[in-house]
Amino acid sequence: MKKFLDQFSDWPIPIKIVLSFAFVMFVGSLLLAMPISQLESSQATYFDHLFGSISMVAVTGLYTVPVAHTYNLFGQMIVLALIKLGGLGIITIVSAIILQFGRRVSMKEEITLKQALNRSDMMGFRNFLISIVKYTTFIEAVGAFFLAFYMIPAFGLGRGLFTSIFLAISAFNNAGFDNLGTTSLQQFVETPIVNIVVPILIILGGIGFSVWFDVAKHFKAFVSVRSWIDFKGTYRKLKLHTRLVIKWSIGLILAAMLIILLAEWTHVGSIGDLSFFGKLQATFFQAVTLRTAGFATIDLTQLHMFTIVVFTVFMFIGGSPGGTAGGAKTSTVALVVKLISTEMKGLSNVNYKKRTLEMDIVKRALVIVVMFVLLNFIGLALMTIFDEHIPLQYLFFESVSAFGTVGLSADLTPDLSRYSQTVIMFSMFIGRLGPITIFTALGTRDRKKREITYATGNILIG
């Protein structure tokens, strides 16, 4: 065992990350499959437990058997542990690797590590890790505290308190799992405290840890502002990445709300039969959950097809880097949009906020987006082979939801064939780790090759 651990410590960090996640998912499936974890009425097979474990560690929220009807209290505690490991997985796993025995890392490993953690340097790494664990626990506790005001009167002290904790952890980690049944949070569609607390937890978890600490660093300055000019001056002190993420996150949420309201305002079955305030709550909740959270307070099968398509686009974008969310990421898509805008204007440099961005970063963003599109297409193509009778738009919705680790489903996942469910499992695994991490792991040896420059060639395009 010691010999294996010594060999493991010498492997490239991307491979360690991939294998560590796979190991946790496998162990999680074994724990969930134990009789001590399940209700006596459970009919789940090992495949169901494996699917669930992958979805939990990938913080997706898709399932073949519902948590509430399959696992007892012990099993649900395992579910929470897997969600926590998945939500903070890259950070905790990489941290354990990097800090083991105080071992120093090579320059190549440091570069990979900085990319995985979305950090520009390795200074104060221990404090960074401790702060994340401390603040995430605190935020989840505060969220559970407020949810308990509704859940305890509704379900009793014991179940109400545990449900509050379960939902808070699941929401913050953008997991989308609940322990209530098979209809997600639809019973709370007009419950203000749920429609406020859960989206806030989703936003805080999905916006990225680097954004947290940057905003916290200037928090006192924001509190003391006296005018709009002071606010803008303080806002400009934030890092470029922070400002881009905040701008795009707010913009995407508002855009999604507007589209949902316009498309579904009079549509009975979705939000058409809700009160005015209920419609606002429902649209806000759905707009936020598209950031890869996976919860829903309305029946997605009742939505207009136009709304389903719009949901798919927003799920593809996902949350922000360095947090618990999945998807192609807001900043990644933003850079690709800036690149397209730059090309259309005939400019040479990609600029943002009077800063010229490095082309290596822009090219990496483009590669990620293209890779996400390609992988989604492959997943969709395979699912159409195995479940040809299911409408294409719903299969596409399911595929994007899996790759983006969103977890939203039009009540489709349990009805898919085992072959399509296997495709979904691989999609969630790849989507959580990110195509770049996996392809870096597979192509590590190629990166050692010296870059060669040949005579200039020309190829016609367009």
N, C-alpha and C positions, 0 to 999 in steps of 0.2 A: 504493500500500500504506500509506504514511504517512497519507494522508487517511482511509483506512478505519480505521486504528488510532486516529486522533484522534476520529473519530466514535464508535468502539467505547467509548472511555474515557468518553464522555459518556452512555452508555446506563445505565439503572438496573441496580443490582447483581444483582437476581434474573435479569434477562435475560442478563447476562454469565455467570452461573453455568450457566444452562441451555445456552447456546450453547457455552460452553467444554467442558462435558461431552460434548455432541453432537460437537464437533470432535475431541476425543480419541478417542471411540468410532469415528468414521469413519476417522481416521488409523490407529488400531489395526487395524481390519479390513483396510486396505490392506497394512500391514506383515505381518499374518498370512497374507494371500493370496499373498505373494511366494513363488516357488519355493524361495528360500534359507531360508525359515522352515519348510518342510514336509518330511516324510519322503517318500521316493520312492514309497512305497505309499499315500500319502494320496489319498483320493477326494473330499475336501471341495470344495464349491462356494463361490463368494463369499458366498452367503447364509449358509452355515455359519460362515464367518469373521466375518461381520457379527454374527450371533447371538452367537458366542463373545465377540467384542470388547465388545459391550454388556453381556453377563453378567459379564465380567471387570471392566470399569470400574464397573459397578453392584455389584460384589462379591457376586454372587448364587451362581453355581456350577452353574446349569443349562447344558446343552450339547446340541447336535445331533450333534456328533462328539467323541469323547474326546480329551483333550490328548495322552495317551500314544501314541495310534495315529495322530495327525495331525501333530504338530509335533516337529521335531528340537531339539537343544540350543539353537540360536539362537532358534527359535520359542518355546521354553519360557521363555527369558529375556525375550522380549517379553511373554509372558503375565504374568510376575512384575512387569514394569514397569507394565503396565496395571492389575494388581491394586493395586499401591502407589499409583498415581495415583488409583484409585477409592477406596481406603480412606481416604486423607488428602486426597482431591480437593477437597472444599469448602474446607478450610483452606488448602491450597497455592494453589489457583486464586484464591480471594478475597484471600489475602495478596499474591499477585503483583499483583493489580489495585489493592489499597489502598496498596501500597508503591511502585508504579511512579513513578519520578521524584519521589518524596517528595510526591505530590499529596495535598492534604487532601480530605476527603469532606464532603458536606453532612450535615445532621442526619438527613434521610430515609435516606440511604445508611448512616449509622452505625447507625441502628436496625435496618435490615435485616441488616447485617453482624453485629451482636450476636446477633440471632436465629439466624443461620446458624451461628455459632461457639458458641452457647450460653454466652455470656459476659455478665456484668452491666456490664462497662465495657471501655474500650479501652486502659487503662493497661498498659504493658509488653507491647505486642502483639508486638514483635520477639522479645523474650525468650520469650514464650509459644510462638511458632512454632518457634524454635530448640530449645526444650526438648522439644516434641513430636517433632520429627524425631530428636533425639538419643536420647530415651528409647525411642521405637518401634524404632529400629534396634538399640538395646542389647537390648531384650526379645526381638526376633526372633532376634538372634544367640545369646542364652542358650538360647532354645527349640531352635534348630537344633543347638546344642552337645549338649544332652541327648538329642535324637532320634538324633543321630549314633552314640551308644553302641549303638543297636540296628540302625540302618539300614546302617552300614558293614559290620558282620559279615554282615548279611543280603544285601546287594547289592554289596559291594566298595567300595573307597575312593572312586573317582570318582562313581559313580552314587549310592552311599549318602550321601555328603556333599551332593551337589546335591539329592537327594530330601529330606534333612533341612532344607535351606535353603528349598526350595519349599514344603514342608508348614508350616514355621514362619511364613513370610510369608503364606501363604494362610489359616492358622488365625488369626493375629493380626488380619488384615484382614477376618475373617469371610467369606471368599470361597468356601470349600468346594471349590475346585479341587484336584485331585491329578494327579500324573504317573505313576500306577501302572497304570491300566487303566480298567475300566468298573464296578467294584464298590466304588468309594470306598475306605474303610478297613476293609472287612469282614474282610480277612485278619488284622487286628490286634485282633479282638474280645476276645481274652484276653491281650493284650500290655500289661502294666502301664505301662511307660514312655510308650507312645503314648496310653493312656487317662488319663494324668495330665497330661502336658505339653501335648497338643493342647487339652484343655478349659481349662486354665489360660490358654493364649494366647487362646482364644476369649473368655473372661471378661474378661481385661485389655483386649482390643481393643474389646469391646462395652459396657463399663461406662461409658465416657465420659471424655474427657480432663480435664474439670473435676473429676470425682471423684478421679482420680489425684492431681492437685496439691493438692486439699484434704486427702486422706489423708496425702500426703507431708509436708504442712505440719505435721501433728500426729504424724508417725511416731515421733519420739523420745519423745513423751509416752505413746504406746501401748506402746512397748517398756519404759518404766520403771514401768508400772503394777504395784502390789503386791497389789491386791485387786479384787474385782468392783465395788466402789463407785468405786474410782479409774478403772476402765475405763469405767463408765457416765458418770462426770463428763467424761472425755476425749472420749467418743463424742458427748456433747451439744455439744461445741465445734465439731463438724463442721457444715457448712452444711446447711440444711434439705433442699436438693435432694440432697446426698450421702447423707444418712440415709435419705431415701425410696428412692433408687435401690438402695442396699445392701440395705435391708429387702425390697424387692420382688424383687430379683434372687435373693437367697438363698431367699426364699419360693417363687418360681416354680420354681426348680431342685429344691427338696425336694418340692414338690407333684407335679411331673412325674415324679420318681423313684418316688414312692409309687404313683402311678397306673399307671405302666408295670409295676412289680413285681407289683401286684395283678392287672392285666389279662393279663400275659404270662408269669407265673411258671411255669406248666406247659405253655405253648404251644410245642410242638416246631416248630422252623422259625424262631422268633424268639430267645427266650432260654431256652426250656424245656429244651433239651438242653445248656445250659452248666453249669459248676460253680457253686457258691454265690458264690465270689469273682468268677467270670466274669459272673454275672448282675448283681452290684453294679457292676462295671466298665461293662457294656453300658448299664445304666439311667442311670448317671451321665453317660456320654458322650452318650447320646441326649437327656437332659434339658438338657444344656448346649448341644448343637448346635442345639436349637430356638430359641436366642437369635439366630438367623439365620446360623449358621455354614455349614450345608449339607453337612457330613460325615456319614457314617453307618457304624457298625460292624455293623449287622444289615440283613437284607433287608427293606425296608419293605413289599414286596408280600406278605410272610408275616404281617403284623400283623393282629390282630383289627380289624374295622371301627370298634369303639369307640375303640381306640387311635389309629387314623387321624384320627378326629374330634377327639380330645383334642389330638393333634399340631397339627392345623389351628388350634385356638384359641391354643395357645402360640406358634405361628409368627406369628399375627396380632399378638400383643402385641410380639414382637421384643425388641430390646435397649434400650439407654439413649441419650439424646440426647448429641450432641457426641462420639460415638465412631465406630467403623467398622460398627456394626450397623444393621440396617434395622427395618422393622415400624412399628407405630403408636407404639412406645416405651413403656417401663415407666412412666415418670412421667406420660405423657399418659393412659394407661389408668387409672393410680392416681387422677388428678384426676377423671376421669369417674366412677369408683367412689365417690369421696368426695362428688361432686355428687349422685349418686343416693341415697347414704346420708343426705345433708343434707336432700334433698327428702322422703324417707320419714319423717324425724324431725320435719318441719315447721319446720326452722330456716332462717334467712335467710342466714347466712354459712357459707362452706365453710372449716372449720378443720382444721388438722393440726399436731400437736405444740405445742399452745397458741399457734398462729399463725393469723391470718385471712388467707386467700389472696385475691389480687386477682381480681375476677370476670372481668376481661379475659383473664387467663391461663386460668381455668377454661373460659370460653367458647371460647377458641382450642383447648383440648384436646378439647372436645366436637365442634367443627367438624372437627378432624383425624380423630377416630374415625369420625364419620359419613361423612366423605369417603372414608376407607379402605374402609368397608363398601360404599358406593355404587360405588366404582371396582372393587372385587372382584366385585361383582354384575354389573357391565357386562362385565368380562373373562370371567366364567364364562358369561354369556348368549351372548356371541359364540362362545366355544369350543364350546358345545353345538350351535350352528348348523353349525360346520365339522367337528366330530367327534362326531356324534350317537350313534355306536355305542359310544363309551367311557363306562363307568359314571360317573354324575354325581359321586360322592364323590371319585373320583380326579381329575376335572377341577377340582373345587373345591380339592382339595389342591394341585394344580399352580398354580392361579390365586393362592391365598394365598401359596404359596412364592415366586412371581415378584414379587408386589406387596410382600411383606415382605423381598425380597432374601435369602431363606433359602437356596434352592438344593436343598432336599430334593425328591426325586421318586421315585415308585413305578415307576421304569424306564419312564417315559411320554414324556418330552420328545422323544427322537428319532423316536418313532412317531406324533407328532402331524402333522397336515397343515401345509403351509406357511402357511396362513391362521392357524391356531391358534398356530403358532410366531411369527408376526408379532405377534399379540396379546400373547404372552408377552414379546416384545422391548419393546413399548411399556409393558407392565406393569413390567418391571424398570427401565426408564428413569424412569418416574414414581415408582416405589417408592423408588429411590435418592435422587432429588432431593427427594422429598416433595411431596405435593399443595399444601401451603401455599406452597412456593417457586415452583412453576409457576403457580399461580393468582395469586400476588402479581405475578409477572412479566407475566402476561396482563392483569391488572387495575390496573396501575400508574397509568394515567391517571385511573381512577375514584377513586383515593385522594386526588386533588387536589381533588375536589369537597367543598364545605362541607357538613357534616352538618346536616340539616334536621329540626326537631322539629315534629310536627303535634299536633292534638288527640288525646287518649287514645282508643283503640278497644278493643273487647273481642271475643274469639273463643272459642267453647266448644271444649274439648278433652276427650278421654277418652270 
